[in-house]
Structure formats: structure tokens, C-alpha cells
Amino acid sequence: MALRDDLYGDVKSMLTTRCGVDESQVTEQTDLFGQLGLDSLDLIGMAQALQHKYTVRLDNEAIAEIHTVGDILAFVLNQMSEGVES
């Protein structure tokens, strides 16, 4: 559970910095594009930061499926539990 909490905190921090919103506005159901106004380049930048910190691979296909904060959490945690194939 601590890993999930750390990841959630990191994602919230990235989003508050990129979008200029209060952390209280970011929940797992928050729509990254509709509610926070992210664009695909913002999401790619976040994906790169998460890949570096959590040693996961977020390819373009995976990024295209991410729409909410919960989607990010689920994908990264799933990658970590399965291990990333090189």
C-alpha cells in the first residue's frame, strides 16, 4: 500500500505543478484532459518522469489508453507487478 500511496502522491504533485491546480482537486477519477486540461505532450512528459522514477515502460499505445489519474496508477502498478520486459 505504501508504494501505491507514494505513486499517487507523485502523480498528484506532477499534476498540481503542470496544471496549477490544488492537490485537493486531483482524485483517482479526475479526467486528465477534460478536467485538468492536459494535452498529449503533458502526458508524455509525465510518463517519462514516471518511467525514470519507477522503472516502468509507458509506450505510446499505453499512453493513449490513459484518461484518468486512476488509469496512471493502475498501469504503473501493473507494470511493476509484472516486471518490464526489455
Gaussian input, Z-matrix of N, CA and C with variables (Angstrom, degrees):
# hf/3-21g

backbone

0 1
 N
 C     1     B1
 C     2     B2     1     A1
 N     3     B3     2     A2     1     D1
 C     4     B4     3     A3     2     D2
 C     5     B5     4     A4     3     D3
 N     6     B6     5     A5     4     D4
 C     7     B7     6     A6     5     D5
 C     8     B8     7     A7     6     D6
 N     9     B9     8     A8     7     D7
 C    10    B10     9     A9     8     D8
 C    11    B11    10    A10     9     D9
 N    12    B12    11    A11    10    D10
 C    13    B13    12    A12    11    D11
 C    14    B14    13    A13    12    D12
 N    15    B15    14    A14    13    D13
 C    16    B16    15    A15    14    D14
 C    17    B17    16    A16    15    D15
 N    18    B18    17    A17    16    D16
 C    19    B19    18    A18    17    D17
 C    20    B20    19    A19    18    D18
 N    21    B21    20    A20    19    D19
 C    22    B22    21    A21    20    D20
 C    23    B23    22    A22    21    D21
 N    24    B24    23    A23    22    D22
 C    25    B25    24    A24    23    D23
 C    26    B26    25    A25    24    D24
 N    27    B27    26    A26    25    D25
 C    28    B28    27    A27    26    D26
 C    29    B29    28    A28    27    D27
 N    30    B30    29    A29    28    D28
 C    31    B31    30    A30    29    D29
 C    32    B32    31    A31    30    D30
 N    33    B33    32    A32    31    D31
 C    34    B34    33    A33    32    D32
 C    35    B35    34    A34    33    D33
 N    36    B36    35    A35    34    D34
 C    37    B37    36    A36    35    D35
 C    38    B38    37    A37    36    D36
 N    39    B39    38    A38    37    D37
 C    40    B40    39    A39    38    D38
 C    41    B41    40    A40    39    D39
 N    42    B42    41    A41    40    D40
 C    43    B43    42    A42    41    D41
 C    44    B44    43    A43    42    D42
 N    45    B45    44    A44    43    D43
 C    46    B46    45    A45    44    D44
 C    47    B47    46    A46    45    D45
 N    48    B48    47    A47    46    D46
 C    49    B49    48    A48    47    D47
 C    50    B50    49    A49    48    D48
 N    51    B51    50    A50    49    D49
 C    52    B52    51    A51    50    D50
 C    53    B53    52    A52    51    D51
 N    54    B54    53    A53    52    D52
 C    55    B55    54    A54    53    D53
 C    56    B56    55    A55    54    D54
 N    57    B57    56    A56    55    D55
 C    58    B58    57    A57    56    D56
 C    59    B59    58    A58    57    D57
 N    60    B60    59    A59    58    D58
 C    61    B61    60    A60    59    D59
 C    62    B62    61    A61    60    D60
 N    63    B63    62    A62    61    D61
 C    64    B64    63    A63    62    D62
 C    65    B65    64    A64    63    D63
 N    66    B66    65    A65    64    D64
 C    67    B67    66    A66    65    D65
 C    68    B68    67    A67    66    D66
 N    69    B69    68    A68    67    D67
 C    70    B70    69    A69    68    D68
 C    71    B71    70    A70    69    D69
 N    72    B72    71    A71    70    D70
 C    73    B73    72    A72    71    D71
 C    74    B74    73    A73    72    D72
 N    75    B75    74    A74    73    D73
 C    76    B76    75    A75    74    D74
 C    77    B77    76    A76    75    D75
 N    78    B78    77    A77    76    D76
 C    79    B79    78    A78    77    D77
 C    80    B80    79    A79    78    D78
 N    81    B81    80    A80    79    D79
 C    82    B82    81    A81    80    D80
 C    83    B83    82    A82    81    D81
 N    84    B84    83    A83    82    D82
 C    85    B85    84    A84    83    D83
 C    86    B86    85    A85    84    D84
 N    87    B87    86    A86    85    D85
 C    88    B88    87    A87    86    D86
 C    89    B89    88    A88    87    D87
 N    90    B90    89    A89    88    D88
 C    91    B91    90    A90    89    D89
 C    92    B92    91    A91    90    D90
 N    93    B93    92    A92    91    D91
 C    94    B94    93    A93    92    D92
 C    95    B95    94    A94    93    D93
 N    96    B96    95    A95    94    D94
 C    97    B97    96    A96    95    D95
 C    98    B98    97    A97    96    D96
 N    99    B99    98    A98    97    D97
 C   100   B100    99    A99    98    D98
 C   101   B101   100   A100    99    D99
 N   102   B102   101   A101   100   D100
 C   103   B103   102   A102   101   D101
 C   104   B104   103   A103   102   D102
 N   105   B105   104   A104   103   D103
 C   106   B106   105   A105   104   D104
 C   107   B107   106   A106   105   D105
 N   108   B108   107   A107   106   D106
 C   109   B109   108   A108   107   D107
 C   110   B110   109   A109   108   D108
 N   111   B111   110   A110   109   D109
 C   112   B112   111   A111   110   D110
 C   113   B113   112   A112   111   D111
 N   114   B114   113   A113   112   D112
 C   115   B115   114   A114   113   D113
 C   116   B116   115   A115   114   D114
 N   117   B117   116   A116   115   D115
 C   118   B118   117   A117   116   D116
 C   119   B119   118   A118   117   D117
 N   120   B120   119   A119   118   D118
 C   121   B121   120   A120   119   D119
 C   122   B122   121   A121   120   D120
 N   123   B123   122   A122   121   D121
 C   124   B124   123   A123   122   D122
 C   125   B125   124   A124   123   D123
 N   126   B126   125   A125   124   D124
 C   127   B127   126   A126   125   D125
 C   128   B128   127   A127   126   D126
 N   129   B129   128   A128   127   D127
 C   130   B130   129   A129   128   D128
 C   131   B131   130   A130   129   D129
 N   132   B132   131   A131   130   D130
 C   133   B133   132   A132   131   D131
 C   134   B134   133   A133   132   D132
 N   135   B135   134   A134   133   D133
 C   136   B136   135   A135   134   D134
 C   137   B137   136   A136   135   D135
 N   138   B138   137   A137   136   D136
 C   139   B139   138   A138   137   D137
 C   140   B140   139   A139   138   D138
 N   141   B141   140   A140   139   D139
 C   142   B142   141   A141   140   D140
 C   143   B143   142   A142   141   D141
 N   144   B144   143   A143   142   D142
 C   145   B145   144   A144   143   D143
 C   146   B146   145   A145   144   D144
 N   147   B147   146   A146   145   D145
 C   148   B148   147   A147   146   D146
 C   149   B149   148   A148   147   D147
 N   150   B150   149   A149   148   D148
 C   151   B151   150   A150   149   D149
 C   152   B152   151   A151   150   D150
 N   153   B153   152   A152   151   D151
 C   154   B154   153   A153   152   D152
 C   155   B155   154   A154   153   D153
 N   156   B156   155   A155   154   D154
 C   157   B157   156   A156   155   D155
 C   158   B158   157   A157   156   D156
 N   159   B159   158   A158   157   D157
 C   160   B160   159   A159   158   D158
 C   161   B161   160   A160   159   D159
 N   162   B162   161   A161   160   D160
 C   163   B163   162   A162   161   D161
 C   164   B164   163   A163   162   D162
 N   165   B165   164   A164   163   D163
 C   166   B166   165   A165   164   D164
 C   167   B167   166   A166   165   D165
 N   168   B168   167   A167   166   D166
 C   169   B169   168   A168   167   D167
 C   170   B170   169   A169   168   D168
 N   171   B171   170   A170   169   D169
 C   172   B172   171   A171   170   D170
 C   173   B173   172   A172   171   D171
 N   174   B174   173   A173   172   D172
 C   175   B175   174   A174   173   D173
 C   176   B176   175   A175   174   D174
 N   177   B177   176   A176   175   D175
 C   178   B178   177   A177   176   D176
 C   179   B179   178   A178   177   D177
 N   180   B180   179   A179   178   D178
 C   181   B181   180   A180   179   D179
 C   182   B182   181   A181   180   D180
 N   183   B183   182   A182   181   D181
 C   184   B184   183   A183   182   D182
 C   185   B185   184   A184   183   D183
 N   186   B186   185   A185   184   D184
 C   187   B187   186   A186   185   D185
 C   188   B188   187   A187   186   D186
 N   189   B189   188   A188   187   D187
 C   190   B190   189   A189   188   D188
 C   191   B191   190   A190   189   D189
 N   192   B192   191   A191   190   D190
 C   193   B193   192   A192   191   D191
 C   194   B194   193   A193   192   D192
 N   195   B195   194   A194   193   D193
 C   196   B196   195   A195   194   D194
 C   197   B197   196   A196   195   D195
 N   198   B198   197   A197   196   D196
 C   199   B199   198   A198   197   D197
 C   200   B200   199   A199   198   D198
 N   201   B201   200   A200   199   D199
 C   202   B202   201   A201   200   D200
 C   203   B203   202   A202   201   D201
 N   204   B204   203   A203   202   D202
 C   205   B205   204   A204   203   D203
 C   206   B206   205   A205   204   D204
 N   207   B207   206   A206   205   D205
 C   208   B208   207   A207   206   D206
 C   209   B209   208   A208   207   D207
 N   210   B210   209   A209   208   D208
 C   211   B211   210   A210   209   D209
 C   212   B212   211   A211   210   D210
 N   213   B213   212   A212   211   D211
 C   214   B214   213   A213   212   D212
 C   215   B215   214   A214   213   D213
 N   216   B216   215   A215   214   D214
 C   217   B217   216   A216   215   D215
 C   218   B218   217   A217   216   D216
 N   219   B219   218   A218   217   D217
 C   220   B220   219   A219   218   D218
 C   221   B221   220   A220   219   D219
 N   222   B222   221   A221   220   D220
 C   223   B223   222   A222   221   D221
 C   224   B224   223   A223   222   D222
 N   225   B225   224   A224   223   D223
 C   226   B226   225   A225   224   D224
 C   227   B227   226   A226   225   D225
 N   228   B228   227   A227   226   D226
 C   229   B229   228   A228   227   D227
 C   230   B230   229   A229   228   D228
 N   231   B231   230   A230   229   D229
 C   232   B232   231   A231   230   D230
 C   233   B233   232   A232   231   D231
 N   234   B234   233   A233   232   D232
 C   235   B235   234   A234   233   D233
 C   236   B236   235   A235   234   D234
 N   237   B237   236   A236   235   D235
 C   238   B238   237   A237   236   D236
 C   239   B239   238   A238   237   D237
 N   240   B240   239   A239   238   D238
 C   241   B241   240   A240   239   D239
 C   242   B242   241   A241   240   D240
 N   243   B243   242   A242   241   D241
 C   244   B244   243   A243   242   D242
 C   245   B245   244   A244   243   D243
 N   246   B246   245   A245   244   D244
 C   247   B247   246   A246   245   D245
 C   248   B248   247   A247   246   D246
 N   249   B249   248   A248   247   D247
 C   250   B250   249   A249   248   D248
 C   251   B251   250   A250   249   D249
 N   252   B252   251   A251   250   D250
 C   253   B253   252   A252   251   D251
 C   254   B254   253   A253   252   D252
 N   255   B255   254   A254   253   D253
 C   256   B256   255   A255   254   D254
 C   257   B257   256   A256   255   D255

   B1=1.4504
   B2=1.5271
   B3=1.3256
   B4=1.4606
   B5=1.5224
   B6=1.3305
   B7=1.4557
   B8=1.5208
   B9=1.3228
   B10=1.4672
   B11=1.5340
   B12=1.3218
   B13=1.4643
   B14=1.5302
   B15=1.3360
   B16=1.4687
   B17=1.5208
   B18=1.3290
   B19=1.4579
   B20=1.5283
   B21=1.3273
   B22=1.4634
   B23=1.5291
   B24=1.3239
   B25=1.4628
   B26=1.5199
   B27=1.3329
   B28=1.4643
   B29=1.5273
   B30=1.3230
   B31=1.4627
   B32=1.5240
   B33=1.3301
   B34=1.4630
   B35=1.5226
   B36=1.3211
   B37=1.4581
   B38=1.5272
   B39=1.3306
   B40=1.4631
   B41=1.5264
   B42=1.3257
   B43=1.4618
   B44=1.5199
   B45=1.3173
   B46=1.4632
   B47=1.5227
   B48=1.3300
   B49=1.4639
   B50=1.5200
   B51=1.3371
   B52=1.4707
   B53=1.5243
   B54=1.3335
   B55=1.4688
   B56=1.5162
   B57=1.3216
   B58=1.4515
   B59=1.5242
   B60=1.3367
   B61=1.4572
   B62=1.5187
   B63=1.3168
   B64=1.4520
   B65=1.5275
   B66=1.3291
   B67=1.4623
   B68=1.5273
   B69=1.3222
   B70=1.4669
   B71=1.5289
   B72=1.3298
   B73=1.4605
   B74=1.5258
   B75=1.3224
   B76=1.4644
   B77=1.5209
   B78=1.3339
   B79=1.4636
   B80=1.5248
   B81=1.3051
   B82=1.4636
   B83=1.5228
   B84=1.3262
   B85=1.4644
   B86=1.5322
   B87=1.3183
   B88=1.4544
   B89=1.5215
   B90=1.3287
   B91=1.4580
   B92=1.5275
   B93=1.3058
   B94=1.4613
   B95=1.5226
   B96=1.3141
   B97=1.4512
   B98=1.5300
   B99=1.3246
   B100=1.4545
   B101=1.5210
   B102=1.3366
   B103=1.4621
   B104=1.5277
   B105=1.3339
   B106=1.4628
   B107=1.5216
   B108=1.3121
   B109=1.4518
   B110=1.5168
   B111=1.3370
   B112=1.4603
   B113=1.5182
   B114=1.3115
   B115=1.4588
   B116=1.5335
   B117=1.3164
   B118=1.4594
   B119=1.5284
   B120=1.3244
   B121=1.4638
   B122=1.5239
   B123=1.3335
   B124=1.4655
   B125=1.5209
   B126=1.3294
   B127=1.4590
   B128=1.5263
   B129=1.3158
   B130=1.4625
   B131=1.5262
   B132=1.3180
   B133=1.4641
   B134=1.5160
   B135=1.3235
   B136=1.4662
   B137=1.5207
   B138=1.3266
   B139=1.4661
   B140=1.5235
   B141=1.3177
   B142=1.4579
   B143=1.5196
   B144=1.3214
   B145=1.4645
   B146=1.5274
   B147=1.3343
   B148=1.4684
   B149=1.5262
   B150=1.3201
   B151=1.4668
   B152=1.5238
   B153=1.3146
   B154=1.4614
   B155=1.5297
   B156=1.3071
   B157=1.4678
   B158=1.5269
   B159=1.3379
   B160=1.4610
   B161=1.5293
   B162=1.3121
   B163=1.4594
   B164=1.5234
   B165=1.3125
   B166=1.4618
   B167=1.5228
   B168=1.3030
   B169=1.4637
   B170=1.5249
   B171=1.3133
   B172=1.4594
   B173=1.5243
   B174=1.3292
   B175=1.4573
   B176=1.5272
   B177=1.3192
   B178=1.4659
   B179=1.5211
   B180=1.3256
   B181=1.4613
   B182=1.5312
   B183=1.3227
   B184=1.4639
   B185=1.5265
   B186=1.3155
   B187=1.4605
   B188=1.5281
   B189=1.3160
   B190=1.4679
   B191=1.5291
   B192=1.3239
   B193=1.4710
   B194=1.5263
   B195=1.3129
   B196=1.4694
   B197=1.5211
   B198=1.3389
   B199=1.4626
   B200=1.5278
   B201=1.3372
   B202=1.4663
   B203=1.5249
   B204=1.3146
   B205=1.4582
   B206=1.5295
   B207=1.3236
   B208=1.4610
   B209=1.5140
   B210=1.3288
   B211=1.4717
   B212=1.5266
   B213=1.3198
   B214=1.4685
   B215=1.5190
   B216=1.3277
   B217=1.4631
   B218=1.5217
   B219=1.3194
   B220=1.4718
   B221=1.5231
   B222=1.3136
   B223=1.4570
   B224=1.5217
   B225=1.3171
   B226=1.4689
   B227=1.5196
   B228=1.3209
   B229=1.4650
   B230=1.5215
   B231=1.3224
   B232=1.4591
   B233=1.5266
   B234=1.3295
   B235=1.4619
   B236=1.5250
   B237=1.3162
   B238=1.4540
   B239=1.5230
   B240=1.3261
   B241=1.4613
   B242=1.5268
   B243=1.3356
   B244=1.4695
   B245=1.5072
   B246=1.3051
   B247=1.4692
   B248=1.5110
   B249=1.2986
   B250=1.4550
   B251=1.5117
   B252=1.3256
   B253=1.4604
   B254=1.5153
   B255=1.2959
   B256=1.4728
   B257=1.4992
   A1=111.19
   A2=117.31
   A3=120.13
   A4=111.06
   A5=117.13
   A6=120.64
   A7=110.86
   A8=116.17
   A9=120.83
   A10=110.22
   A11=115.97
   A12=120.67
   A13=111.27
   A14=116.22
   A15=120.16
   A16=111.05
   A17=116.29
   A18=121.30
   A19=110.35
   A20=116.54
   A21=121.23
   A22=110.08
   A23=116.52
   A24=120.84
   A25=112.06
   A26=116.37
   A27=120.21
   A28=111.25
   A29=116.79
   A30=120.92
   A31=109.90
   A32=117.46
   A33=120.46
   A34=110.89
   A35=116.61
   A36=121.04
   A37=110.96
   A38=116.79
   A39=120.65
   A40=110.84
   A41=115.66
   A42=119.84
   A43=112.20
   A44=117.96
   A45=119.21
   A46=110.35
   A47=116.69
   A48=120.75
   A49=111.02
   A50=116.94
   A51=121.33
   A52=112.83
   A53=116.26
   A54=119.44
   A55=113.71
   A56=117.17
   A57=120.28
   A58=113.60
   A59=116.46
   A60=120.74
   A61=109.67
   A62=115.62
   A63=121.60
   A64=108.94
   A65=116.05
   A66=121.00
   A67=112.66
   A68=117.22
   A69=120.85
   A70=112.04
   A71=117.11
   A72=121.39
   A73=112.34
   A74=116.59
   A75=121.06
   A76=109.67
   A77=115.54
   A78=121.69
   A79=107.91
   A80=116.94
   A81=119.81
   A82=111.96
   A83=117.48
   A84=121.50
   A85=113.27
   A86=117.45
   A87=121.18
   A88=110.95
   A89=115.63
   A90=122.54
   A91=108.20
   A92=116.02
   A93=121.18
   A94=113.09
   A95=116.43
   A96=120.63
   A97=111.51
   A98=117.14
   A99=121.68
   A100=113.98
   A101=116.70
   A102=119.92
   A103=113.63
   A104=116.07
   A105=118.73
   A106=113.72
   A107=117.20
   A108=120.63
   A109=115.53
   A110=117.26
   A111=119.03
   A112=109.94
   A113=115.20
   A114=119.58
   A115=107.33
   A116=116.35
   A117=120.04
   A118=112.19
   A119=117.61
   A120=119.81
   A121=111.98
   A122=116.80
   A123=120.49
   A124=109.95
   A125=115.90
   A126=120.62
   A127=111.18
   A128=117.49
   A129=120.72
   A130=110.28
   A131=117.41
   A132=120.95
   A133=111.92
   A134=116.65
   A135=120.17
   A136=110.45
   A137=116.52
   A138=120.96
   A139=110.27
   A140=117.25
   A141=120.60
   A142=111.41
   A143=117.02
   A144=120.44
   A145=111.09
   A146=116.97
   A147=120.68
   A148=111.30
   A149=116.27
   A150=120.15
   A151=110.29
   A152=115.36
   A153=120.28
   A154=111.52
   A155=116.12
   A156=119.53
   A157=113.03
   A158=116.97
   A159=119.93
   A160=113.64
   A161=117.89
   A162=123.50
   A163=111.88
   A164=115.34
   A165=122.54
   A166=107.98
   A167=115.72
   A168=119.58
   A169=109.34
   A170=115.40
   A171=122.01
   A172=107.00
   A173=116.19
   A174=119.01
   A175=110.05
   A176=116.35
   A177=120.93
   A178=112.55
   A179=116.59
   A180=120.78
   A181=110.82
   A182=116.03
   A183=120.90
   A184=110.64
   A185=116.01
   A186=120.68
   A187=110.70
   A188=117.40
   A189=121.93
   A190=112.24
   A191=117.11
   A192=121.84
   A193=113.18
   A194=117.28
   A195=121.46
   A196=109.60
   A197=115.20
   A198=120.81
   A199=112.73
   A200=116.84
   A201=120.65
   A202=110.09
   A203=115.37
   A204=120.69
   A205=109.35
   A206=117.08
   A207=121.11
   A208=112.67
   A209=117.09
   A210=120.64
   A211=110.74
   A212=116.52
   A213=120.32
   A214=109.98
   A215=115.90
   A216=120.33
   A217=111.06
   A218=116.19
   A219=120.42
   A220=110.82
   A221=117.02
   A222=119.63
   A223=111.28
   A224=117.58
   A225=120.77
   A226=110.30
   A227=117.80
   A228=120.20
   A229=111.78
   A230=117.08
   A231=120.85
   A232=110.56
   A233=116.94
   A234=121.24
   A235=110.86
   A236=116.10
   A237=120.34
   A238=111.22
   A239=117.44
   A240=119.48
   A241=111.64
   A242=116.45
   A243=120.23
   A244=112.86
   A245=117.35
   A246=121.08
   A247=107.71
   A248=116.11
   A249=120.92
   A250=108.57
   A251=115.13
   A252=119.18
   A253=109.07
   A254=115.67
   A255=120.02
   A256=111.08
   D1=-32.20
   D2=-179.15
   D3=-63.60
   D4=-38.48
   D5=178.73
   D6=-62.47
   D7=-44.53
   D8=179.29
   D9=-61.75
   D10=-42.92
   D11=178.95
   D12=-63.61
   D13=-41.61
   D14=177.87
   D15=-63.12
   D16=-44.76
   D17=179.14
   D18=-62.18
   D19=-45.92
   D20=179.60
   D21=-59.68
   D22=-43.11
   D23=177.88
   D24=-62.26
   D25=-41.98
   D26=178.57
   D27=-64.18
   D28=-44.10
   D29=180.00
   D30=-63.66
   D31=-44.79
   D32=178.92
   D33=-61.01
   D34=-41.80
   D35=179.71
   D36=-63.31
   D37=-44.36
   D38=177.85
   D39=-59.97
   D40=-43.48
   D41=-177.20
   D42=-69.34
   D43=-38.86
   D44=179.22
   D45=-66.50
   D46=-36.10
   D47=177.95
   D48=-69.00
   D49=-48.05
   D50=-176.30
   D51=-70.97
   D52=-35.03
   D53=-171.92
   D54=-105.38
   D55=-11.63
   D56=-179.75
   D57=68.05
   D58=30.96
   D59=178.63
   D60=-106.54
   D61=160.47
   D62=176.00
   D63=-74.47
   D64=144.09
   D65=-179.90
   D66=-55.61
   D67=-29.85
   D68=-179.15
   D69=-66.94
   D70=-17.24
   D71=179.18
   D72=-84.68
   D73=-8.04
   D74=-176.54
   D75=-104.12
   D76=111.90
   D77=175.19
   D78=-122.65
   D79=175.31
   D80=179.13
   D81=-64.46
   D82=-23.86
   D83=-179.34
   D84=-89.01
   D85=-5.39
   D86=-177.19
   D87=-61.58
   D88=127.71
   D89=177.58
   D90=-79.75
   D91=119.98
   D92=-175.24
   D93=-63.53
   D94=-35.94
   D95=-175.02
   D96=-92.86
   D97=-50.56
   D98=-176.68
   D99=-70.43
   D100=-44.65
   D101=-176.00
   D102=-89.83
   D103=-36.04
   D104=-175.71
   D105=-102.33
   D106=-11.83
   D107=176.81
   D108=74.81
   D109=21.06
   D110=176.36
   D111=-67.19
   D112=155.07
   D113=170.27
   D114=-117.83
   D115=177.84
   D116=-175.00
   D117=-62.14
   D118=-33.65
   D119=178.57
   D120=-67.88
   D121=-36.74
   D122=175.48
   D123=-61.17
   D124=-44.90
   D125=-178.12
   D126=-65.88
   D127=-38.32
   D128=177.20
   D129=-64.07
   D130=-40.79
   D131=176.67
   D132=-61.71
   D133=-42.27
   D134=177.05
   D135=-64.96
   D136=-42.13
   D137=-179.66
   D138=-59.92
   D139=-41.51
   D140=179.22
   D141=-63.43
   D142=-41.94
   D143=178.56
   D144=-65.00
   D145=-41.18
   D146=179.38
   D147=-68.52
   D148=-38.11
   D149=177.78
   D150=-60.15
   D151=-43.40
   D152=-178.53
   D153=-66.56
   D154=-46.92
   D155=-175.48
   D156=-73.88
   D157=-39.16
   D158=-173.24
   D159=-107.14
   D160=5.31
   D161=178.09
   D162=50.46
   D163=55.23
   D164=175.45
   D165=-124.82
   D166=166.72
   D167=179.20
   D168=-117.72
   D169=118.99
   D170=176.16
   D171=-112.33
   D172=97.35
   D173=179.97
   D174=-83.93
   D175=174.14
   D176=-176.69
   D177=-58.47
   D178=-36.85
   D179=179.12
   D180=-64.05
   D181=-43.16
   D182=178.94
   D183=-66.10
   D184=-43.59
   D185=-179.39
   D186=-60.55
   D187=-36.64
   D188=-179.64
   D189=-64.20
   D190=-22.51
   D191=-179.06
   D192=-90.33
   D193=-5.31
   D194=-177.08
   D195=-90.90
   D196=123.13
   D197=-179.72
   D198=-128.03
   D199=-23.76
   D200=-177.74
   D201=-128.02
   D202=167.56
   D203=175.10
   D204=-59.83
   D205=-41.13
   D206=178.48
   D207=-60.59
   D208=-34.91
   D209=176.70
   D210=-62.27
   D211=-41.13
   D212=178.10
   D213=-61.77
   D214=-49.87
   D215=-178.47
   D216=-58.63
   D217=-48.48
   D218=-177.33
   D219=-61.71
   D220=-43.61
   D221=-177.57
   D222=-65.33
   D223=-48.73
   D224=-178.18
   D225=-63.40
   D226=-45.49
   D227=179.83
   D228=-63.70
   D229=-38.58
   D230=177.59
   D231=-63.81
   D232=-44.57
   D233=178.08
   D234=-59.92
   D235=-41.49
   D236=-178.53
   D237=-67.70
   D238=-37.01
   D239=-178.08
   D240=-75.16
   D241=-30.29
   D242=178.81
   D243=-85.70
   D244=-24.81
   D245=-171.74
   D246=83.31
   D247=151.10
   D248=-177.40
   D249=-102.38
   D250=126.49
   D251=176.66
   D252=-82.46
   D253=137.63
   D254=179.34
   D255=-83.91

